[in-house]
Amino acid sequence: MNESATLAQSDDDQRPLSDLDSLIGYNLKRAYMIAQADFRKALDEDQLGPRDFSALLLVAQFPEITQSRLARMLGIERSGLVAIVDALENRGLLKRTHVEGDRRVQALVATPKGQTAYVKALGLVRDHEEKLFSVLTDQERDTLVSLLHKIRALETD
Amino acid sequence: MNESATLAQSDDDQRPLSDLDSLIGYNLKRAYMIAQADFRKALDEDQLGPRDFSALLLVAQFPEITQSRLARMLGIERSGLVAIVDALENRGLLKRTHVEGDRRVQALVATPKGQTAYVKALGLVRDHEEKLFSVLTDQERDTLVSLLHKIRALETD
């Protein structure tokens, strides 16, 4: 294939195909960037960043989750989680508590304000995804999520 | 659903399902993070970061590409591209030239060293992807890339 020719032929198309477009990793990156930008628009009013959102959601869904477990579920370092938890606590969205029966283990619970914020934010994000991914049929979305779950099963703890 | 119970029941499994796991954007993010980490391992020896790799690949594939066009294809700001192009030029992998017939327009071409580096790096990345994504069948990979292309078609220039 004459690749110069490929570019010349597609002067009206900003996206001539390159080797990059066949790489799964690169396609994941670009699709993620689109989703990320849309996500930020969805939650602009709430000033809840992607990491805050994910952390709050898990704490709200799994009361008394430990910070170690939360970090593991988020796939981030525990040290990186501390700032997120501090910020959410300062905003009154969650509080540090202790695991029932073992006061040495610190755990996290969402406050009522945090629960409300979580439900609202999740609704906004779902609405945005519904619009953004309307290029895919319901079945295609299910397929995509299922394939991505297979990749995520490669995550190492 | 009693979500505390969900967590308790899955004590041996670090990945109980949460609302996050149903969000396409979040799944894209996590799958991308896995691919990104693997990519960095693939190219460790070459010290070619993901952005350098993508830029070099496109310059090698599309000789005399302009910086504006390259930035557009990479989905990044032109200002962000300058540092990448400078670094690649300093390493002797590409050079700035002029579009034939219009000396006012600056364009980029890969040097022979850059062509060699691109072919080698692409081979390493493909080998890594082959191993990493062996959890998916060939057909599943094709499906995944095709679905991601549909999402990428949402990109705005």
Interface residues (C-beta under 8 A of the other chain):
Chain A: E3 S4 T6 L7 Q14 R15 P16 S18 D19 L20 D21 S22 L23 I24 G25 Y26 N27 L28 K29 R30 A31 Y32 M33 I34 A35 Q36 D38 F39 P50 S54 L57 L58 Q61 F62 P63 E64 I65 R69 R72 M73 G75 L122 V125 R126 E129 L132 F133 V135 L136 E140 R141 T143 L144 V145 L147 L148 H149 K150 I151 R152 A153 L154 E155 D157
Chain B: E3 S4 T6 L7 Q14 R15 P16 S18 D19 L20 D21 S22 L23 I24 G25 Y26 N27 L28 K29 R30 A31 Y32 M33 I34 A35 Q36 D38 F39 P50 S54 L57 L58 Q61 F62 P63 E64 I65 R69 R72 M73 G75 L122 V125 R126 E129 L132 F133 V135 L136 E140 R141 T143 L144 V145 L147 L148 H149 K150 I151 R152 A153 L154 E155 D157
